[in-house]
Amino acid sequence: MAKRKTTGWPEAPVRRAVPAEHWKQLRRGDRVSVKLAPGFENPGQVDAVSSDHSVVWVNLDGGRGRTLVHCGDGVEIVRQES
């Protein structure tokens, strides 16, 4: 039986994802707007933030569920002023 050999792995190391500075200010209960792309915004409330602030869980308004956003996703989270 032939062995399966994998070649062509990238030589570059995996790049660490670093959250934007304003992500470090997010706290549970904050009202935010999750901007997926220009013109596509989903308002909601922060449910949880990871200890390194790279992951944020947001409960979307209107019963649209809970979504996880990672700082490497290219999604912007903006705190709404109350």
PEKAKA-V416635 format. One record per residue. RES is the residue in three letters. D_CENTER is the distance of its C-alpha to the mean C-alpha in whole Angstrom. Layout:
res-><RES;RES>
d_center-><D_CENTER;D_CENTER>
This chain:
res-><MET;ALA;LYS;ARG;LYS;THR;THR;GLY;TRP;PRO;GLU;ALA;PRO;VAL;ARG;ARG;ALA;VAL;PRO;ALA;GLU;HIS;TRP;LYS;GLN;LEU;ARG;ARG;GLY;ASP;ARG;VAL;SER;VAL;LYS;LEU;ALA;PRO;GLY;PHE;GLU;ASN;PRO;GLY;GLN;VAL;ASP;ALA;VAL;SER;SER;ASP;HIS;SER;VAL;VAL;TRP;VAL;ASN;LEU;ASP;GLY;GLY;ARG;GLY;ARG;THR;LEU;VAL;HIS;CYS;GLY;ASP;GLY;VAL;GLU;ILE;VAL;ARG;GLN;GLU;SER>
d_center-><44;42;39;35;34;31;31;29;27;25;26;24;22;18;16;14;10;11;9;11;13;13;10;12;14;12;14;15;16;15;15;13;12;9;11;10;13;16;18;15;14;13;14;14;14;12;13;11;10;10;13;12;9;7;5;6;8;9;13;14;17;20;20;17;15;12;9;6;2;2;4;7;6;8;6;8;8;12;14;17;20;22>
